[in-house]
Amino acid sequence: DAGVIQSPRHEVTEMGQEVTLRCKPISGHNSLFWYRQTMMRGLELLIYFNNNVPIDDSGMPEDRFSAKMPNASFSTLKIQPSEPRDSAVYFCASRQTGPRSQPQHFGDGTRLSIL
Amino acid sequence: KQEVTQIPAALSVPEGENLVLNCSFTDSAIYNLQWFRQDPGKGLTSLLLIQSSQREQTSGRLNASLDKSSGRSTLYIAASQPGDSATYLCAVRSSATQGGSEKLVFGKGMKLTVNP
């Protein structure tokens, strides 16, 4: 049973470049979450989708960040232009909503380094 | 604004000890609380989820308790093993009646090392 799949696992790029992170949620899960993890701030929710619709994007740091979910099996997080302070580990998670609470399932993350 | 705190940030113990990990939160209007484990270079794995109406949940050697009124949760690990070495995070989901959403607010985690 495949879990949440993220790509790439590692990304190193220069400041100013566009970065696109990808996520495939677990089949049947209808909520998808993007998180960012840093030593200083810990794990922070950036945005989440329910049935492919963005519900809460209050955690998106600035307009340089955008996220899309064109269908139930794919989501992207884009940073344009990237800056060194965007360096972090970005996680995608999914869960199945319903009357009974289900935990979120996390991917292994994308480690992003902006030089 | 909900804040979640985990103290201490790190703990090193010999194998076999019974452990208590602490988590505190500032707003008692929660929907549920979850404990996660994170191994180096990996994502988070859910260990236990406690609904706001529950007092505790158990899974194997793990037991999590919840005291909403005092804003505290503890994760008890019995007979610790080297394989338990990881970072443990707790996360709180706010109550829907407070306008909460699916958003989880995480503590910064506690790094546990169990020495053989």
Interface residues (C-beta under 8 A of the other chain):
Chain A: V4 S31 F33 G42 L43 E44 L45 Y48 N50 I55 D56 G59 F91 A93 R95 T97 S101 P103 Q104 H105 F106 G107 D108 G109
Chain B: Y31 N32 Q34 G41 K42 G43 L44 T45 S46 L49 Q51 L89 A91 S101 E102 K103 L104 F106 G107 K108 G109
